[in-house]
């Protein structure tokens, strides 16, 4: 079996309270606009829509940077596992495998994404 080649790396960091200025209605509008139904469902399972929305957007940005594809960031679709504090995700529908991990530290959320392939060539 061929070894996986790293095709791209993306990182993003956001303040946990980056969306604190938005009220609940604005947070819901943002989630409806930028997240897929599965991502919104994951957010609903977390304790705070504000914090979980920041997590998903941070992960989308990291995946987008790793992908280097022609799409725009909100078109990245993630399957998320874990909590707002830490977890993993994989991008769905990408031409390459994109894995994302995130952690909270010192009031920030940091996400690292790797785009990997098996033949060493970009998709």
C-alpha positions, 0 to 999 in steps of 0.5 A: 500500500502506498504511503500517504503524502501530505499535499497541504497544511492549514492552520487557523486560530480564533478567540473563543469569544470572537462572536460574543458581540452577536445575539442569539438570533444573529448566531442562528442566522450565521449558522444557517448561512455558513454551516451544513445541516450536519455541522449545525446538528453537531453545534446543537449537541454542544453547550454553546452555539457561540463557541461551537460556531467558532470551532466549526468556522475555525476548522473550515478555515484550516481545511480550506487552507490545506485544500488549496482548492478552487472552492470558497471556505463556506463550501468546505463540509465537515464531519465533526467528532468531539466537543468544542474543547477538542476533537477531530473532523474530516472534510467531506466531498473533497478530492483529497482526504482532509483531516482536521484536529482542534484544541482550546488553549488560553482562550483560543481555538486552534485548528490544524488541517492536513490534506493527504493523498496516496500518490503524492500528487495534488488532486 
